[in-house]
Amino acid sequence: MDTNCDNPFDILFERSLAVIVREYGFDNIEFSAYHQILDISNTILRRLLLNVKNFMEVQSRTEPCPADVARSLQIMNVKLPSLQQTFNHPIKHRLRSPDRQSETHPMKLFRVTQTTNNSSRKHRPIYIPDFLPEFPDPHTFISSETYADLRKDYPRVRHSLADQRRALQRSLVKFKLQTNEKISVINSHGTNINDYYLIKNTTSPLPYLSALLPQDQMDSESTEAMEDETAANISHRTKSLSATDDGEM
Amino acid sequence: MELEELRQVTRSFVLSHQTLCITGVSFDKRCLVGYTELTIHPLVKNFNVIKLNARQLTIYAVTINGERNVEFSYDDPNIQILSDDDPRRDLQSFLKRQQRFSEYVDPDEGNGELTIFIPLHLQKQVQNSSTTDNVNNSNTSEIVYKVTIDFSLEKPESGIHFFIPDDDTKLSRLSRHLFTTGHDARLWFPCVDSYCEPATWTIEVTVEESLTVVASGELIECTTNNELKTYRFYLSTPAPAPFIGLAIGSFESVVDSNTQEIANYCLHGLLTLLTNTTSFVHEPLEYYEELLNASCQYPNYKQVFVTEPYAECVPFASMAIFNVNLLYPSTVIEATWHARSQMAFALANQFFGCFITMRSWRDWWLLKGLALYLASLYTKRAFGNNEYRYNLNRDMLDVIRYEREENPIRLDFAPIKSESDITNVNNRRGTMMSSQYLEAAAKKAHLVVRMIDDFIGREIMMQILNKLMCLATTACLKDASLSSRSRLHISSKSFSRVVSTLTTKDIQALLTQWVYESGCPRLIGSFTFSRKRNVVELELKQDTTIKGSKKFLGSLVIRVQELEGSFSQTILLEDSVTKYELTCHSKVRRNKKKKIPLISGDEVDMDLNQMDPECPILWIRIDPDLKVIRELQFEQADYNWQCELRYERDILSQFEALEALKRYPSQNTRETLGTVLDSSHCFYRVRIECAHVLTHIANSMANTWTGTLATLSFFRRVFMSTNSTLTSTNVTTSSTNNVSLTAPSANIVRINDFSNPQMYMIQKTIPQAIAFQRNKDRVCPPEVINFLFELIHYNENSKNRFSDAFYRSSLIDALGNTLTNVGLTSTTTNVDLLLNHTLDNNTKRIFDEILLQLNFDKIIPSYGFCVTCSCLKVLHKLYIISGIPIDINVFYEYATYGMFDRVRLTACEILVEQIETRMNQDVFEYIFNLIANDHDYNLRRKIVQHLCRHPPFRQNQTCSLNNPITIHRLWSLMKNFSYDNHIRNDLVELYQIMFGLSRPNCLPPANEMTDSILKDELDDVSDTIVDIDPERLSYFRLARYADDTKAAANKLASTIK
């Protein structure tokens, strides 16, 4: 049974066959025998459907009609009257309609108050009277153990720092590759090896600006301080320049 | 005496003052409109024709002394040097014609493109007035003609460059500018385009109010009128027309904080960089003034940083134009050296070069050499003696290499007498040299000037320069006569005359050896020690058989380091093989522990166990101070070299020893190199070179090599964290069992701290040297590759004051250095198979890393996109060496206009090398298109120069590209660049490299008969052009120009508004 258990239709088919078997008075059946019956009935049905399909096609239709089924059965040497007999036989057992499966929602991350309100009510034990205020959000009083490695020796810090930086680089590049136009690096001659891409260049009318102005040092505090200093210098110098200009005029 | 030399110049007049007035500038139309007024003093009696230089200009009218619409003719033969229907395609005829045409318009020959005929009645009038005024004085110098020429310049190809970004944002509009590109003044205004015709100048430029004008001279007036601003400059110091510079744009500016005379200008948005870059400029100025004991004769000095200039640094009178790429923020370390030496060079030109100029192209070397000499003296002071000596040595090696491999350098650019002497494209007039030749010649010129300095002594040299400056200064005085202006230009002859009058020494022999003739000697030396007589027998041979060699006769210094000290002797080279006996001052001693005195005065202990007990000589050096331009090959035992490297303090000696030690791979050499690498008192360049040699030694000893490379362990020790803490933590955490997941490698490189520049340079360069290591399978050991990857992985710059851009790019270069093609057996074309199976893991890893860095550099650019440049180079190596089929479009992508120019240049260089190795027709076509059409003229030149260095084929080589199509393509390029002389010269050189001087072999031999007929015919034509009757020629030409000029000028002016 384990092979079939993944497909709900297979399960249904098996169950209905079991019902039919039961109808004829078997309370117990050996596994192998049952499987044999299952296979046989499966084959018969497939055969039947194939025939129906052939009939349908011969008459150039796309949907089968009852006559097709009847003809097919006839071809398969099934006597229609006997079928009638079976049909008339009263049905004792009926198949239970299958369980309704609920769709599982992925857990929402970063839950905020609205959902936690409900859950917090659930958390309130019965012995706490209603008039008392509700519990706060569980994260404020439930502590969970974390297993992050908090030892901070030098190599480990460097290691994580480097990993972070590299991950940042990679994800930035990946993001840009997805959002921007890209060109393939490999001359693939038709075959598509497309793991190797470059972000397409954007040409600028003033390319020297982005090249010369420092951009990789933004986070450094010392440079900021230095820049402030130079900016002050510059304003001072430009003042002196304008002064000389006036003087010359 | 000086006037006499001036007479050699056959110009029939003297120019005393010129006014250049630009009345309108239109960026949208890329044009200039203006007029110029020349004050001319005739030198001859019947002065009836004025010849001036003017190219690519439209001349509207000429007025002389108020007489309007004077007859003139305009004929520029250089435009039609080549014709498409000339089937010959050989350089000989081309060069012949070019030479002839350039003489035809040479102002020093009294010629010019623009011929103005002085009307007869005007001649009489002037003569009469002068004779009535000075009846007694027969001197004609009182006669003055004022010649006014209205002209316009539209869409110039050269001379003036308009930089106009193609979009219309505010920033782009602010960044529009124009500037003079070089010293071809005739390309943008009518003038006497000669270096020996100094005049005072008034420059008046009217522009929109938002624009700033920077020009040669002092700003004396600035008036605003109807949203137009007029700048008026006056240059009281006479300067020749080629040194008149102009730059217009909405520049931002900074006045030097130390001297008000220096002002710096840059494009919008770069002010912080400008302040940082130019903060030092007052230093060289003060230094030169102190050195020469003379002040700069220009009232001020301006530096303008522009984009797409034709050269990195172009000096003009009282100003200089630089490439914007020289600007750098304070966080970048290595840009400093180059930028400062360029600016120091431009400033040196304000003394020798622009102020004191060359008399003719034959004296080019003297002025170039003097300017470089001054600049290098400054760099010696600013960057130290070691750096200075290192640069000298490098220049000398460059010069020698050029002479050996390329062309002989003859510094005296004398015109060739007979045309059959044209054996080489660089063997011609000064204006027709290729850039590479000029570059090598400049280096040689500097070395020669330095030899003169050595010969006569520094103090006397400074006195001579001071004397020249003083003489020139007197010519700048207000009441100085016109003839005294000849003191403003010097020639080889006048210089040697000044030297011989001030000293008793004669430098003529020196000039003959190094200036008038080409070549440099190659010395091969060896020595033996004779114990009996206690002398060193030194043998010096001169190899005169190789290319570019020349026998040297003269004195040479030999320095012998013995046990008792260092002794110098001067010997005289007299023959090609000479033997000398140098008396030895030391006795052989045994096992005496005594310190050994060195030349520097230090006394050191040496380990003398290795030494030959019979010989007291430690090492011998020949010409230790680079007094002669020479190639040296000296034989001494490896022990001597090791000693020299370890104990000698002179870096040149250490470099020589390092070079020699490459030949002696042994355990001892290894140890010596390791010691020097480690010693912190060694010059950093020596240590870097040491690392390279160590790798070299390791590679040649690969089979017996054990242990890690000393360089690697040195790097680990100095730049990486010690692993003592790590091992302890490893022990403690091993129980938690997640060590294996996060276990960092044994050592981690420290976070970057580049505050010590020497250590920074070592840290930056050593990985490159390590990467060259190969194990016995001739591949880079995995240990090294992992090491490099760790360096990249753990690079952490957040706490550093300085940018790590160049460090990162250097690491990428190092990755490229590890690539080998060993073991790459499969030549599969299946890309999938190649990438996923055949390629070894490390190569694939490198490939991934390069792509990541290349992409990341696009998101956060490094300074000057240096990381991108390195990545592109490695990508190309991956293509060539490892066989990864890189799409050529990637390089096209980086070569398109709109990228940063260094990136473009790198991509183009790769494409050129691609042509060299793969002979790809499409790429060749692409490169030719760039050369023909690109907006960036500097890039065009650089591409051609790179093509000359890496031609797809040389003369007579078989190659699929060696076909008539290529010939026609190159020929038409040469034809089209009629205004840009430099690129044309470079193209001509390329043509010579690929096809030789005579008709290319792949063309069918021209029919002998028609060929000879054609030749004669063409010779006739060019002959007649030279002595064609100008008046006859002018009549039909005049019809084109003699229109109502006012209307035309007005029309242009109105369209500008």
Interface residues (C-beta under 8 A of the other chain):
Chain A: D149 R151 D153 Y154 P155 R156 R158 H159 L161 A162 R165 R166 Q169 R170 L172 V173 K176 L177 I183 S184 V185 I186 N187 S188 H189 T191 I193 Y196 Y197 L198 I199 K200 N201 T203 S204 P205 L206 P207 Y208 L209 S210 A211 L212 L213 P214 Q215 D216 Q217 D219 S220 S222 T223 M226 E227 T230 A231 N233 I234 R237 T238 S240 L241 T244 D245 E248 M249
Chain B: P165 D166 D167 T169 L171 S172 S175 L219 I220 E221 C222 S253 V254 V255 S257 Q260 A263 L267 G269 L270 L271 T272 L273 T275 N276 T307 V324 N325 L327 Y328 P329 S330 T331 V332 S721 T725 L726 T729 T733 T736 N738 T742 P744 I748 I751 H793 Y794 N795 E796 N797 S798 K799 N800 R801 S803 D804 A805 T829 N830 V831 D832 L835 F847 L851 L852 L854 N855 F856 K858 I859 I860 P861 S862 Y863 G864 F865 L875 I884 P885 I886 D887 I888 N889 V890 E893 Y894 T896 Y897 G898 M899 F900 D901 R902 V903
